[in-house]
Amino acid sequence: MLPNRETLDYAKVQGLILANDVRTLVLGIETTCDETAAAVVERLDDGTARILSNVVRSQTEEHAIYGGVVPEIAARAHVDLLDGIVDTAMKDAGVGFAQLSAVAAAAGPGLIGGVIVGLTTAKAIAMVHNTPLIAVNHLEAHALTPRLTCALAFPYCLFLASGGHTQIVAVTGVGQYVRLGTTVDDAIGEAFDKVAKMLGLPYPGGPEVERAARGGNPARFDLPRPMLGRDDANFSLSGLKTAVRNEAARLTPPDAQDIRDLCASFQAAVLESTADRLSVGLKLFEARFGAPRALVAAGGVAANQAIRGALQDVAAKAETTLIIPPPALCTDNGAMIAWAGAERLALGLTDTMDTAPRARWLLDANATAPAGYANSRAGF
């Protein structure tokens, strides 16, 4: 039998669970940006998973009038919403807090106010119910998501692309990550959002640029392809973004077709640059770790259909499989946090109540800024 929870040694939790064939249930909480989310995931004995609930409340409307996420508004919204969302996730899953094997929360990287709200809530639940706490790196949650959806074995190559991150990472095990490439300035999602804003498109900008690009001529504007042909696998979007601004200024002001053509030309440049960078990244991966079991794409940018097509071409040329989780699991959600917590719990990796929230948190602890770019924000 399991010992009384009041005397439970957290470091031995997983061994007890496996020895007694008890369900491994993890509550995951995500509040790093402008989604307030909670989910319950069950990890089965064979390492596969079931999502029992996954509740996400987006704050898009609250931030739309500002053209971007306002950290203070996001944090207040998390405070107002999180308790109700956790309650809904637990009810949807049909479980009680006493049945949880652990509580996991995204402890960073992200907007520090939101991170504090989520981690503090998780600590409170863990303390009240004497349940293990797991502080999850938000990026690790993205990195492990394909193992939630299709039980992918290690090692695999991850392309993580969102509003705040653009990285190519070798994923060789839980907690084992090697960054092969990163952005030296803007993330891909950030560049999409900034281009949308300068062209007067609604927020959130990424989907609007993609939508406008469908009706545009991608060959009309001769925009740069940043970092094309380099031996490293790093990205740069700042110069491309500036080129779009210059073309838009030259049109003074651009009409509707100009905007569609600018979006199409911008997206085409991103696609070509991304394909080149990923091709290099896959070669670097194979040289160090052997052939990857798959190329995995995660993060909100992976929802862009044009980028998905480019990734499919890259994977085919590299003779590997492309795996992209469902759109709801590409963007921020509680299920990915719960699953990362379950993966760590299976290895006996838990955290203490003095674990601090982190605005910055490298996925690869040994990574440094790309050579010549000491001020790069990449990887955090």
C-alpha positions in Angstrom: 0.0 0.0 0.0 1.0 3.6 -0.5 2.0 5.3 2.8 -0.1 8.0 4.4 0.3 11.2 2.3 1.4 13.1 5.3 4.6 11.1 5.5 5.0 10.6 1.7 8.6 11.0 0.5 8.3 12.9 -2.8 11.6 11.6 -4.1 10.2 8.0 -4.0 6.8 8.8 -5.4 7.2 7.3 -8.9 8.7 4.1 -7.6 5.7 3.7 -5.3 3.3 4.4 -8.1 4.8 1.9 -10.5 5.2 -0.8 -7.8 1.5 -0.5 -6.8 0.1 0.0 -10.3 -1.6 3.3 -9.4 -2.8 5.8 -12.0 -0.3 8.6 -12.6 -2.4 11.8 -12.8 -0.8 15.2 -13.1 -2.5 18.6 -13.0 -0.7 21.1 -15.3 -0.9 24.9 -15.0 0.2 27.3 -17.7 0.3 31.1 -17.2 3.5 32.3 -18.9 2.0 34.7 -21.3 -1.7 35.5 -22.3 -3.3 32.1 -22.0 -4.6 30.9 -18.7 -4.7 27.1 -18.9 -5.0 24.0 -16.8 -5.2 20.3 -17.7 -5.1 16.8 -16.3 -3.1 14.2 -18.0 -2.8 10.5 -17.2 0.5 8.7 -17.9 0.0 5.0 -18.5 2.4 2.2 -17.5 3.7 1.9 -21.0 4.7 5.5 -21.1 1.8 6.6 -23.3 -0.7 9.2 -22.2 -4.4 10.3 -22.1 -5.5 13.9 -21.9 -8.4 13.9 -19.4 -9.1 17.6 -19.7 -7.5 20.7 -21.3 -9.0 24.1 -20.5 -7.5 27.2 -22.1 -8.8 30.8 -21.8 -7.1 33.2 -24.2 -6.8 36.9 -23.4 -6.7 38.0 -27.0 -9.6 40.4 -26.7 -8.1 42.1 -23.6 -4.8 42.8 -25.4 -6.1 43.5 -28.9 -6.7 47.2 -28.4 -3.0 47.6 -27.4 -1.7 45.7 -30.4 0.2 43.2 -28.1 0.3 41.6 -24.7 0.4 44.0 -21.8 2.2 42.1 -18.9 0.3 43.8 -16.1 -3.1 43.1 -17.7 -2.1 39.5 -18.4 -1.1 38.9 -14.8 -4.3 40.4 -13.4 -6.3 38.2 -15.8 -4.5 35.1 -14.6 -5.3 36.0 -11.0 -9.0 36.4 -11.9 -9.3 33.3 -14.1 -7.0 30.6 -12.8 -8.9 29.2 -9.9 -12.0 28.7 -12.0 -10.0 27.1 -14.8 -8.3 24.7 -12.5 -11.7 23.8 -11.0 -13.1 23.2 -14.5 -10.1 21.1 -15.5 -10.5 18.9 -12.5 -14.2 18.4 -13.0 -13.8 17.7 -16.7 -11.2 15.1 -15.8 -13.5 13.5 -13.2 -10.8 13.4 -10.5 -10.3 14.9 -7.1 -7.1 16.6 -5.8 -6.4 13.7 -3.5 -6.1 11.4 -6.6 -3.3 13.6 -8.2 0.2 12.1 -8.4 1.7 15.6 -8.8 0.9 19.3 -9.6 3.0 20.8 -12.4 3.3 24.5 -13.3 5.2 26.4 -15.9 7.8 28.2 -13.7 9.3 30.1 -16.7 10.5 31.4 -19.0 7.8 34.0 -19.5 6.2 37.2 -18.3 7.2 37.1 -14.6 3.8 38.3 -13.2 1.9 35.5 -14.9 4.6 32.9 -14.0 4.3 33.9 -10.3 0.5 33.4 -10.4 0.7 29.9 -11.9 3.5 28.7 -9.8 2.1 30.1 -6.6 -1.3 28.4 -7.3 0.5 25.1 -7.9 2.4 25.4 -4.7 -0.8 26.1 -2.7 -2.5 23.0 -4.2 0.6 20.9 -3.5 0.9 22.0 0.0 -2.8 21.6 0.9 -3.0 18.1 -0.5 0.6 17.1 0.3 1.2 16.4 -3.3 4.6 16.6 -5.2 5.3 19.9 -7.0 7.0 19.9 -10.4 8.3 23.2 -11.8 8.3 22.9 -15.6 10.4 24.8 -18.1 7.8 26.0 -20.6 10.1 25.3 -23.4 10.7 21.7 -22.2 6.9 21.3 -22.3 6.9 22.2 -26.0 9.9 19.9 -26.5 8.1 16.9 -25.0 4.7 17.4 -26.5 5.2 14.9 -29.4 5.7 12.2 -26.8 2.3 13.1 -25.4 0.6 12.8 -28.8 2.5 9.9 -30.5 4.9 8.3 -28.0 7.9 9.4 -30.0 11.2 7.8 -28.9 14.4 9.8 -28.4 16.4 11.3 -30.1 14.6 13.8 -32.3 15.2 17.3 -33.7 12.9 20.1 -32.4 12.0 23.3 -34.3 10.5 25.5 -31.7 9.0 28.6 -33.2 6.7 31.0 -31.4 6.2 34.7 -30.6 9.1 34.6 -28.1 11.3 31.7 -29.3 13.0 30.4 -32.4 15.3 27.5 -31.8 16.6 24.2 -33.3 17.1 21.7 -30.5 18.4 18.2 -30.2 16.1 16.4 -27.8 18.0 13.3 -26.5 16.0 12.6 -23.3 13.9 14.2 -20.6 16.0 17.1 -19.3 18.6 16.5 -22.0 18.6 19.3 -24.7 21.3 20.7 -26.9 20.6 23.9 -28.8 21.8 23.7 -32.4 20.5 27.0 -33.6 18.7 30.1 -32.4 17.6 33.5 -33.4 20.0 36.3 -32.9 17.2 39.0 -32.7 13.5 38.6 -33.4 11.7 35.3 -33.1 9.7 34.2 -36.1 6.3 34.8 -34.4 7.5 38.2 -33.2 8.5 39.2 -36.7 5.1 38.2 -38.1 3.4 40.2 -35.4 5.5 43.3 -36.0 5.0 43.1 -39.7 1.3 42.9 -39.2 1.3 45.9 -36.9 3.4 48.1 -39.3 0.9 47.2 -42.1 -2.1 48.0 -40.0 -3.4 44.5 -39.7 -5.4 43.4 -36.6 -3.9 41.6 -33.5 -2.9 38.8 -33.2 -0.8 39.5 -36.3 0.6 36.2 -37.3 -2.6 34.6 -38.6 -3.5 37.9 -40.3 -0.2 38.0 -42.3 -0.8 34.4 -43.3 -4.3 35.2 -44.4 -3.3 38.3 -46.4 -0.4 36.4 -48.0 -2.8 33.9 -49.7 -4.0 36.7 -51.9 -0.6 38.3 -52.6 2.2 38.0 -55.1 5.3 36.5 -53.2 7.6 37.6 -56.0 6.7 41.3 -56.2 9.1 42.5 -53.5 12.7 41.4 -53.5 13.2 40.9 -49.8 16.4 39.5 -48.1 16.8 35.9 -47.0 18.6 36.3 -43.7 21.5 33.9 -42.8 21.0 32.0 -46.1 23.9 29.6 -46.8 25.7 30.0 -43.4 27.3 27.0 -41.8 25.6 27.6 -38.5 21.9 27.0 -37.9 21.0 30.4 -36.5 18.2 32.7 -37.5 17.8 36.5 -37.9 14.6 38.3 -38.7 15.3 41.9 -37.8 16.7 42.9 -41.2 13.9 41.3 -43.1 11.4 43.1 -40.9 13.2 46.4 -41.6 13.1 45.7 -45.4 9.3 45.2 -45.2 9.0 48.6 -43.3 11.1 50.3 -46.0 9.0 48.9 -48.8 5.8 49.9 -47.1 7.1 53.5 -46.5 8.0 53.8 -50.2 4.4 53.1 -51.2 3.1 55.9 -48.9 0.6 54.5 -48.0 0.2 50.9 -49.3 -3.2 49.9 -50.7 -4.9 46.6 -49.9 -3.1 44.7 -52.7 0.2 46.2 -51.8 -0.3 44.8 -48.2 -1.2 41.4 -49.6 1.9 41.4 -51.8 4.1 42.6 -48.9 2.8 39.8 -46.7 3.2 37.2 -49.4 6.8 38.4 -50.1 7.6 38.5 -46.4 6.3 35.0 -45.8 8.1 33.6 -48.8 11.4 35.0 -47.4 10.7 33.5 -44.0 9.9 30.1 -45.6 13.1 30.0 -47.6 15.3 31.2 -44.7 13.6 28.7 -42.3 14.0 25.8 -44.7 17.7 26.6 -45.2 18.4 27.0 -41.4 16.5 23.7 -40.6 18.5 21.8 -43.3 21.7 22.9 -41.7 20.3 22.1 -38.2 19.4 18.6 -39.3 22.9 18.1 -40.6 24.4 19.3 -37.4 22.1 17.0 -35.5 23.1 13.9 -37.5 26.8 14.7 -37.1 26.5 14.7 -33.3 23.7 12.4 -32.5 23.0 10.2 -35.6 19.9 10.3 -37.7 16.9 11.9 -35.8 13.8 9.8 -35.3 11.8 12.8 -36.5 11.7 16.5 -37.1 9.3 17.9 -34.7 7.7 21.4 -34.9 6.1 23.1 -31.8 5.0 26.5 -30.8 2.3 28.7 -32.3 4.1 29.4 -35.6 3.7 25.6 -36.4 0.0 26.4 -36.9 1.0 28.4 -40.1 0.0 26.2 -43.0 2.6 27.6 -45.4 5.4 27.0 -42.8 4.0 23.4 -42.3 4.4 22.9 -46.0 8.0 24.1 -46.0 8.8 21.9 -43.0 7.4 18.9 -44.8 9.7 19.6 -47.7 12.7 19.8 -45.4 11.9 16.6 -43.7 11.4 14.8 -47.0 14.8 15.9 -48.2 16.4 14.8 -45.0 14.6 11.5 -45.2 13.0 11.8 -41.8 9.4 12.1 -40.5 7.8 15.4 -39.8 5.7 15.4 -36.6 3.5 18.4 -35.7 1.2 18.2 -32.7 -2.5 19.2 -33.2 -2.8 23.1 -33.3 -4.4 23.1 -29.8 -1.2 21.5 -28.4 1.2 23.7 -30.5 0.1 26.9 -28.7 0.3 27.4 -25.0 -1.8 24.9 -23.0 -2.0 23.1 -19.7 -1.7 19.5 -21.2 1.8 20.0 -22.3 2.8 21.2 -18.8 1.1 18.3 -17.2 2.8 15.9 -19.6 6.2 17.4 -19.0 5.5 17.0 -15.2 4.5 13.4 -15.7 7.7 12.7 -17.7 9.8 14.2 -14.9 7.9 12.5 -12.2 8.6 9.1 -13.9 12.3 9.9 -13.3 11.7 11.0 -9.7 12.3 14.6 -10.5 10.3 16.8 -8.2 10.8 20.3 -6.8 10.7 22.1 -3.4 8.4 24.8 -2.2 11.2 27.4 -2.4 11.4 27.0 -6.2 11.5 30.5 -7.7 9.7 31.7 -10.8 12.0 32.6 -13.7 11.5 35.2 -16.4 14.4 33.6 -18.3 15.3 30.0 -18.3 17.5 28.3 -20.9 16.4 25.0 -22.2 20.0 24.1 -22.9 21.8 25.1 -19.7 25.2 25.1 -21.5 24.0 27.3 -24.4 25.7 30.7 -25.0 24.8 33.6 -27.3 25.8 33.0 -30.9 29.3 34.2 -31.8 29.3 37.9 -32.5 25.9 38.4 -31.0 26.6 39.0 -27.3 23.3 40.8 -26.7 21.2 38.1 -28.3 17.9 37.4 -26.5 17.8 33.9 -28.0 17.0 30.9 -25.9 15.3 32.5 -23.0 
